[in-house]
């Protein structure tokens, strides 16, 4: 099939953006970093150097998204051969140093007025434990951006898409908001094509990684009609000779992203903690309420979501209901009935009706009664049938 001409493609994107109220305009799909009004973000990991004084001279740079956790945490105890113990200790040392650097950078960036974010590098392994590791490592504040980094769609090397949805649910359970999804063009396209299967991943704000000057033809047109961030510059296309954009105080291998909005608007929308609205033909299959769309060319609108209960939560609720149902059929257990000779049903009924008084008080009550059996309250207690 012949591909549509790029001008027509851009017009279609612009029309979709206007109708659906999404972030990007058609011009934001072609070298938007050349527009001085577009905000920038850098994302770094532990081996990138940063000269903070130089970095802050670029007023277009709004925030820093730093790598936090990587897969599962290292094992708490080290055992095995000498080589295994040395490797275990080295992993712990790297973990501790990386976390200390992360926390230091967070303090510096916020002190300089920059927005802060953290991302988790998704690996194979328990997604719930990875989410917990990420939150405990990053300690995100309510105004910090959080992101899930899916480097590919090969579950032998990276977190599977099914596990990624579990990761997202756990982050939402603990933080009350959703992460941004960072991924490349191929993985984003696969998620977009299978958006009915990956209903959470396909509605996360997209942090799109593609190192091309134009992405209009390649952008995944599923639920996404625009990106929250586009990582356009990295070591792959930035060298000593040429680079799409050089941020002062950073090396050539620093990753740089552009937003489809200006600096003030990006600061306002920074956390991107919701789910994007979806096209109208998809709403019927979403089992969650979707509120009104917001107008505005740079607004990214979200829908509220109720996280599905976990198996443990459902078991706990059903268990509590069963106990209540079962207790309704239980007879009360009398543990304080006086133990004495001649204490039969008549004496028991009198004892209950007298407010469980002492045996001496019961004897006095029975002696004064003309017909002690009449103190029983039912025909059965009186020996009647």
C-alpha positions in Angstrom: 0.0 0.0 0.0 1.3 3.4 -0.9 2.0 5.6 2.1 0.2 9.0 2.2 2.2 12.1 1.5 3.7 13.7 4.5 1.8 17.0 4.2 -1.5 15.1 4.1 -0.3 13.0 7.1 0.5 16.2 9.0 -2.9 17.6 8.2 -4.6 14.4 9.4 -2.6 14.6 12.7 -3.5 18.2 13.2 -7.2 17.5 12.6 -7.1 14.5 15.1 -5.3 16.6 17.7 -8.0 19.4 17.4 -10.9 16.9 17.6 -9.5 14.8 20.5 -7.9 17.6 22.5 -4.5 16.0 22.7 -1.1 17.5 23.2 0.7 17.6 19.9 0.1 19.8 16.8 1.3 18.7 13.3 4.4 20.9 13.6 5.3 19.0 16.8 6.1 15.9 14.7 8.8 17.6 12.7 11.9 18.9 14.6 10.0 20.7 17.3 13.2 21.3 19.3 14.0 24.0 16.7 11.0 26.0 18.1 12.4 28.1 20.9 8.9 28.0 22.6 9.1 24.2 23.2 10.3 23.0 26.6 13.1 20.5 27.0 13.9 17.7 29.5 17.1 15.8 30.1 17.2 12.2 31.4 20.4 10.9 32.9 21.7 7.8 34.5 24.6 7.3 37.0 27.4 7.5 34.3 26.3 10.8 32.8 28.1 13.8 34.2 26.2 17.1 34.8 27.5 20.6 35.3 24.5 22.1 37.0 25.7 25.7 36.8 26.0 25.4 33.0 22.8 23.4 32.7 20.6 26.1 34.3 21.7 28.7 31.7 19.4 27.0 29.2 16.0 28.3 30.3 14.2 25.8 28.0 15.3 22.9 30.2 12.4 22.5 32.6 13.3 19.2 34.4 15.5 16.2 34.9 14.3 12.6 34.8 16.9 10.4 36.4 17.3 6.6 36.3 16.3 5.1 39.6 15.9 1.4 40.1 17.0 -1.4 37.7 14.9 -4.5 37.8 14.8 -6.3 41.2 16.9 -5.2 44.1 20.1 -7.1 44.8 19.9 -10.1 47.2 20.0 -9.0 50.9 22.3 -11.9 51.9 25.5 -12.9 50.1 26.4 -16.6 50.1 27.9 -19.2 47.8 31.4 -19.4 46.3 34.0 -16.6 46.8 33.2 -15.3 43.3 29.5 -15.3 44.1 30.0 -13.4 47.3 32.3 -10.8 45.6 29.7 -10.3 42.8 26.9 -9.9 45.4 28.8 -7.4 47.4 29.7 -5.5 44.2 26.0 -5.3 43.3 25.2 -4.0 46.7 27.9 -1.4 46.5 26.7 -0.2 43.1 23.1 -0.1 44.3 24.0 2.0 47.4 26.2 4.4 45.4 23.6 4.8 42.6 20.9 5.6 45.1 23.1 8.1 46.9 23.8 9.8 43.6 20.1 9.8 42.7 19.1 11.4 46.0 21.9 14.0 45.7 20.9 15.0 42.2 17.3 15.3 43.3 18.2 17.8 46.0 20.4 19.8 43.7 17.9 19.9 40.8 15.0 21.0 43.0 17.2 23.6 44.7 17.8 25.1 41.2 14.1 25.2 40.4 14.1 22.2 38.1 11.3 19.6 38.0 12.3 16.1 39.0 11.4 12.7 37.8 12.5 9.1 38.1 12.3 6.1 35.8 12.5 2.3 36.4 14.4 0.1 33.9 12.0 -2.8 33.5 13.6 -6.3 33.5 12.2 -9.8 33.6 11.1 -10.8 37.1 8.3 -10.2 39.5 6.6 -6.9 38.4 5.0 -6.1 41.8 8.4 -6.5 43.6 10.0 -4.3 40.9 7.3 -1.6 41.5 8.0 -1.7 45.2 11.7 -1.6 44.6 11.2 1.5 42.3 9.1 3.3 44.9 11.4 2.6 47.8 14.5 3.6 45.7 13.0 6.8 44.2 10.9 7.9 47.2 8.8 10.1 44.7 7.2 13.2 46.0 3.6 14.0 44.9 5.0 16.5 42.3 7.7 14.1 41.0 7.2 12.4 37.6 7.5 8.6 37.6 8.1 6.5 34.5 8.4 2.9 33.4 11.2 2.3 30.9 10.3 -0.5 28.5 13.3 -0.9 26.2 11.8 -3.6 24.0 9.1 -6.3 23.5 11.3 -9.3 24.1 10.3 -10.9 27.4 13.6 -12.8 27.6 15.4 -9.5 27.9 12.9 -7.0 29.2 9.7 -7.0 31.3 6.8 -8.5 29.4 3.9 -6.3 28.5 1.6 -8.3 30.7 4.0 -7.8 33.6 4.3 -4.1 32.7 0.6 -3.7 33.3 0.9 -5.3 36.7 3.8 -2.9 37.5 1.5 0.0 36.5 -1.3 -1.3 38.7 1.0 -1.6 41.7 2.4 1.9 41.2 -1.2 3.2 41.1 -2.1 1.3 44.2 0.7 2.7 46.2 1.0 6.3 44.7 -2.6 6.9 43.5 -1.3 7.9 40.1 0.0 6.3 36.9 3.6 6.4 35.5 4.5 7.7 32.1 5.4 5.0 29.6 8.9 5.3 28.0 9.4 3.1 24.9 10.7 3.0 21.4 8.7 3.2 18.1 8.4 -0.5 17.5 7.2 -1.4 21.0 4.8 1.6 21.0 3.4 0.6 17.7 2.8 -3.0 19.0 1.0 -1.7 22.1 -1.1 0.7 19.9 -2.1 -2.1 17.6 -3.1 -4.3 20.5 -4.7 -1.6 22.6 -7.7 -3.7 23.4 -5.4 -6.2 25.1 -3.1 -3.7 26.8 -5.7 -1.3 28.1 -3.5 0.4 30.6 -0.2 0.6 28.7 -2.0 2.0 25.6 -3.5 4.8 27.7 -0.4 5.9 29.7 1.1 9.2 28.6 3.7 8.4 26.0 7.4 9.2 26.4 8.4 8.4 22.8 12.0 7.5 21.9 12.8 7.9 18.3 15.9 9.6 16.9 14.6 10.9 13.6 13.9 14.5 12.6 10.3 13.6 11.6 8.0 11.1 13.2 4.7 11.9 11.5 4.6 8.8 9.3 6.0 6.6 12.1 4.0 7.7 15.1 1.8 4.9 16.6 -1.8 6.0 15.9 -3.7 3.9 18.5 -5.1 5.6 21.5 -2.2 8.1 21.3 -2.7 11.1 19.2 0.4 12.9 20.5 3.2 12.4 22.9 3.9 13.8 26.4 7.6 13.8 25.7 9.7 12.9 22.6 13.3 11.7 23.3 14.9 13.0 20.1 18.6 13.1 21.0 20.9 10.5 22.5 24.3 8.9 21.9 22.8 7.3 18.8 22.5 10.6 16.9 24.6 13.1 18.9 28.4 13.2 18.5 31.2 15.7 18.5 30.5 16.8 14.9 26.7 17.0 14.9 23.9 16.8 17.4 20.2 17.7 17.2 20.5 19.8 20.3 23.3 20.4 22.8 22.3 21.1 26.4 25.0 23.2 28.2 26.8 21.3 30.9 26.0 17.8 29.6 28.0 15.3 27.6 27.2 14.2 24.1 25.6 11.0 25.3 23.0 12.7 27.4 19.4 12.0 26.4 17.3 15.0 25.6 13.5 15.1 25.2 11.1 17.8 23.9 7.6 18.5 25.0 4.7 19.7 22.7 4.3 22.8 25.0 6.2 25.7 26.5 8.0 25.7 29.8 5.2 27.1 31.9 2.7 24.6 30.5 5.1 21.7 31.1 5.6 22.7 34.7 1.8 22.8 35.2 1.3 19.3 33.7 4.6 17.8 34.9 3.6 14.6 36.7 1.3 13.3 33.9 -0.3 11.1 36.5 -3.5 10.1 34.7 -4.7 8.1 31.7 -5.3 9.7 28.4 -8.8 9.8 26.9 -9.5 7.4 24.1 -11.4 7.8 20.8 -15.2 7.5 21.0 -15.4 4.1 19.2 -13.3 2.6 22.0 -15.1 4.0 25.0 -17.7 1.2 25.1 -15.0 -1.4 25.8 -13.4 0.5 28.8 -14.9 -0.6 32.1 -14.1 2.7 33.8 -15.8 6.1 33.8 -14.4 8.7 31.5 -15.0 12.4 32.2 -15.3 15.4 29.9 -12.5 16.3 27.5 -10.7 19.6 28.1 -10.3 22.2 25.4 -7.0 23.7 24.5 -4.3 22.9 22.0 -1.7 21.8 24.6 -3.9 20.1 27.2 -3.4 16.4 27.8 -6.7 15.1 29.3 -7.1 12.2 31.6 -9.8 9.8 32.7 -10.3 8.6 36.3 -9.8 4.9 36.8 -10.7 2.4 39.4 -7.9 -0.2 39.8 -9.3 -3.7 39.5 -9.1 -5.5 42.9 -6.3 -8.0 43.4 -6.9 -11.7 44.2 -5.7 -11.1 47.8 -8.2 -8.3 48.2 -11.1 -10.3 46.8 -10.2 -13.3 49.0 -10.2 -11.0 52.1 -13.6 -9.5 51.3 -15.2 -12.9 50.6 -13.6 -14.4 53.7 -15.1 -11.6 55.9 -18.5 -12.1 54.3 -18.4 -15.8 54.9 -17.5 -15.4 58.5 -20.4 -13.0 59.0 -22.8 -15.4 57.3 -21.5 -18.4 59.3 -21.7 -16.5 62.6 -25.4 -15.9 62.0 -26.0 -19.6 62.4 -24.0 -20.1 65.6 -25.7 -20.5 69.0 -24.4 -18.4 71.8 -22.0 -20.3 74.1 -22.8 -20.0 77.8 -19.6 -20.2 79.8 -20.8 -19.0 83.2 -23.6 -21.3 84.1 -23.5 -22.1 87.8 -22.2 -25.6 88.4 -24.2 -27.0 91.4 -26.3 -30.1 92.2 -30.0 -29.8 91.2 -29.3 -27.0 88.7 -31.7 -28.0 85.8 -33.5 -26.3 83.1 -36.0 -24.6 85.5 -33.1 -23.1 87.5 -31.3 -22.1 84.3 -34.3 -20.2 82.9 -34.8 -18.5 86.3 -31.1 -17.7 86.3 -31.2 -16.1 82.9 -34.4 -14.2 83.5 -33.1 -12.8 86.8 -30.1 -11.3 85.0 -27.6 -14.1 85.8 -27.6 -13.5 89.6 -25.7 -15.5 92.1 -26.9 -19.0 93.1 -28.0 -17.7 96.5 -30.1 -15.0 94.8 -31.6 -17.6 92.5 -32.6 -19.8 95.5 -34.3 -16.9 97.1 -36.2 -16.1 93.9 -37.3 -19.7 93.4 -38.5 -20.0 97.1 -40.7 -17.0 96.7 -42.3 -18.2 93.4 -45.7 -20.1 93.5 -44.9 -22.0 90.4 -41.2 -21.9 89.4 -41.9 -23.6 86.1 -43.9 -20.5 85.0 -40.7 -18.5 85.0 -39.8 -20.3 81.8 -40.6 -18.3 78.8 -41.7 -20.9 76.3 -44.0 -23.9 76.1 -41.1 -26.2 75.5 -39.4 -24.9 78.7 -42.6 -25.7 80.6 -42.6 -29.2 79.5 -45.5 -28.6 77.0 -45.6 -29.8 73.4 
